[in-house]
Amino acid sequence: MIKQSTNYSRREFSKLSAMALTAIPFMSFANPLLNKNFLTPGDALNVHLFSKHLQFLNYNDMSAAAAEMGFDGVDLTVRPKGHVLPENVIDDLPKAVEAMKKHGLNPIMMSTNVWDAHNIVPKTVLETASALGFTHYRTDWLKYPEDTPIATSQALYSKQAKELEILNEKLGLIGGYQNNSGMNVGAPVWDLLPILEATNGKYMGSQYDIRHAVIEGGESWELGLRRIKPYINSIVLKDVKWGIVDGKWEPINVPLGEGMVDFNRYFSLLKKYKINVPVSLHVEYDLGGAEKGSNNITIDKKEVFTRIKKDLLFIKEAWKNAE
């Protein structure tokens, strides 16, 4: 197999981007990754490690570590304080992709702060990622302003989601909004529907996070999953439990299988609904600072890898056993 080099100069990459963007409307129909259920329920999950947890490593070492642990790819942070800074995307994203491919990883997922389809920097991020073969990305999060009715904000966000969907379709990309617990848009899952229903649900939808869905939904998370499932185009896996910290109840992140998420039930429902989309593993319990994206960690990196790999093995076993 001949490997193509991705060491492009700025001028060469600009030419590549222009050629790629011209071809994308035709390429997107043939790309099997753009079918959000591109695997059958009997197949193994396609699991990518959230690169936030390897931010203490350069692109090559990050890729080598992820490959050694057994991941299919890396969900690359392309955002402020991420592995790739948005303002440097033209120069740095090809370097990250080259490193991933060198170690056999599939560069299809990234996490961004993209929402405004008309802002030049986010557009450049998406155009560059598209030219390099990415297919899925997470958008920025949204808030409800205190001085604006929620319905009014939802109307605005639905318009913006539609505009982003139009751009995504042109570029052959799929955007996903992650439900995040707390005072965030989409925290209850149900409030995402007025926003996402303005789209066709193919190039813009939901990055479904079971950890946050369980925190907000309690015993009714299955209803939220059933309602949002037509829009799910990627998922995030992590686990959580309630505990008392400094005298207050709050969510505590834990290794997979040690918290409140019923993975057997969840995976069974994903199979039932034929949802098998790219997966991003987030490891947000103690990793010596790596869980928070620190560039300087306080434990040996081998221990970080051991804890992350344990979660990956749990996913594979739980998926295989779910009925």
Secondary structure, DSSP 8 states (H G I E B T S, - for coil): ---------HHHHHHHHHHHHHHHHHHHHH-GGGSTT-S-TTS---EEEEGGGGTTS-HHHHHHHHHHHT-SEEEEEESTTSSB-GGGHHHHHHHHHHHHHHTT----EEEE----TT-HHHHHHHHHHHHTT--EEE----B--TTS-HHHHHHHHHHHHHHHHHHHHHHT-EEEEE--SSSBTTTTSGGGHHHHTTS-SSSEEEEEEHHHHHHHHGGGHHHHHHHHGGGEEEEEE-EEEEEEETTEEEEEEE-TTSSS--HHHHHHHHHHTT----EEE---S-STTGGGT-SS-SS-HHHHHHHHHHHHHHHHHHHHH--
